[in-house]
Amino acid sequence: MTATVQTFELGDFALDGGVRLPAAKLAYVTYGTLNAARDNVIVFPTWYVGTHADVEWLIGDGKPVDSARYFVIVPQMFGNGLSSSPSNTPAPYDRARFPAITIQDNVRAQHRLVTEKFGITRIQLVIGGSMGAFQAYQWGLAYPDLVERIAPCCGAARVSRHCYVFLEGPRSALLADPAYAGGDYTSPPVAGLKALGRVWAGWALSQEFYRDELYKRMGFDDVESFLVNFWEAFWLRCDANDLLSQLNTWQTADISKTHGYDGDLKKALGAIKAKAIMSPGAKDMYFPPEDMAWEVAQMPNAELRPIPGPWGHFSEVGIDPACNEFLGNSVRMLLAR
């Protein structure tokens, strides 16, 4: 599948933190064809360091997010290097000076894209994994008359204290590298990026994954090879300031910060009237299924369908065929309602 990255110009975009980000831009890709009624739409926001390429496994003709039937929009999250990010924004908001971005900022920009660019009248589904799940919840809360269904996967409506603490590990590992230089590095902070990767490796996948040596199914002979050639190699491709910007968005994610809810998460969840299937990973240590079960209990039209297996937070990234089939079936069930 090939998709062309396009850019929606937001102009001087007002952020929740009080800054107006000059000449802000929202990158996006589309799949399928918008119908005449402009209501056959699925919105699929990206996750931490993710782009459209990371969710394409679920999109296509006859796939669960069926581009033969639906017009699929994948907006890229601020900070991912395609939309406005520390790595592509000029002074005075370049690098570590890039302003704080909230989940609400992301969704407000995406709403402008779908309404101003495409004139969309109805969104059949907002689906997102991990940080994309935060955005799916926010879409359901902020635009109840536009969004018919939401499918948060391996995520939450508010970052938990435990998840916040986990994120302090990779953040601190990166900042501890002197080469980071307060964000004004001239070459990547390699030691910090490698350390960040090793911290992440212990959280993204379950104890059972390592006990059963499932990294061998991913092509790695042993743990050290997995750490070096998968985890370190992945993060070395990333921009450190972009990573920290998105990580801050993650650590502050909370749909109850939306105007009118005053931090009351139960009230915010209760206001989401969209039909929902919630898909936590059964062994996810970032977003354990019991947290999402509590959220489901506060929502009027939600069902919990945990993705079984040992893949932890990787239950929704397209690696394991059994996880893929289970999640795909959940998406089809929801779209049929």
C-alpha positions, 0 to 999 in steps of 0.5 A, a space after each residue: 500500500 502506498 500513501 501520499 503524505 499531505 499537509 493541512 495548514 493550521 495557521 497560527 494555532 492556539 495551544 492549550 498552554 497559551 502559546 500560538 504555534 506559528 504556521 502550524 501544520 498537520 500531516 495526514 494521509 487518506 485511503 479510499 474514497 469519500 462518498 457524496 454524503 461525506 459520512 463514510 469516514 474513519 479517523 485513525 490517529 497515530 501513536 507515540 513515534 508512529 506514522 501512518 505506515 505503522 497502522 496500515 496493516 489494519 487498513 485496506 480493501 477487505 481489511 477490518 478498516 476497509 478502504 473499499 467501503 470507508 474513507 480513512 484519514 490518518 492524521 499524524 500526531 504533533 511531534 512525530 516529525 511529520 506534523 509540527 514537531 521540534 525537529 521541523 519547527 523554526 525558531 523561536 519554537 525549535 528543538 527543546 523550545 517547542 511548546 507543550 502539546 496536549 491530547 486536546 490540541 491534537 484532536 482540535 487540529 484533527 477536527 479542523 482537518 476533517 471539517 474544513 478540508 473535507 466537510 465531513 458530516 459523520 465519522 463512523 469510527 475513531 480508532 487508535 492504539 496507545 497514544 492514539 487511544 487517548 485521541 479516540 476517547 477525546 474525539 468521542 468526548 469533544 464531538 459527540 454529535 459527529 462521532 458514531 463509534 470509538 475503538 481505543 486499543 491498548 490505551 486509556 482516557 487518562 495516564 495513570 500514575 504508574 504509567 507516568 512513572 514508567 515514562 520517567 525512566 526513558 525520559 531520564 535515561 535520555 536526558 542523562 546523556 551529556 550529548 543531549 545538550 539541553 536539546 541543542 545537540 549537533 549530533 544525536 545523543 546516542 548513549 541516551 537513545 540506547 539507554 531509553 531503548 533498554 528501559 522501554 524493552 522491559 515494559 513493552 512486552 510481558 514477562 511471559 513473552 521473555 520467558 517463552 523466548 518469543 523474541 525468536 519469533 521476531 528473528 532474534 536469537 537471544 535477549 541481547 540481540 533483541 535489545 541491540 538490533 530491535 530496541 536500540 536500533 529503533 530509537 536511534 532512528 528517532 529525533 530526541 526532541 521529538 521523543 520528549 515532546 510526545 512523551 510530555 503529551 503522553 504524561 499529561 494526557 487526560 480527557 477530563 482536562 477538557 473544558 467543562 469537566 474540571 478533572 472529573 474523569 468519571 463524568 467525562 467518560 459518562 459523557 461519551 455516548 459513542 458506541 465503543 469496543 475497548 481493546 486492552 492487551 491482556 498483559 499490557 503493563 502500560 495500560 493494564 486491562 483492569 484500568 480500561 475495565 473501570 473506564 468501560 463501567 463509566 461509559 453508557 455504550 462500551 464493551 471490553 474485549 481484551 486482546 489475549 496473549 503474551 504480547 503486552 503493549 505490542 498486542 495491537 501493533 500488527 506483529 502477532 497473527 492471533 492478536 491481529 485476528 482478534 482485534 480485527 474481529 472486534 473492529 468489524 463487530 463495532 462497525 456492524 453495530 
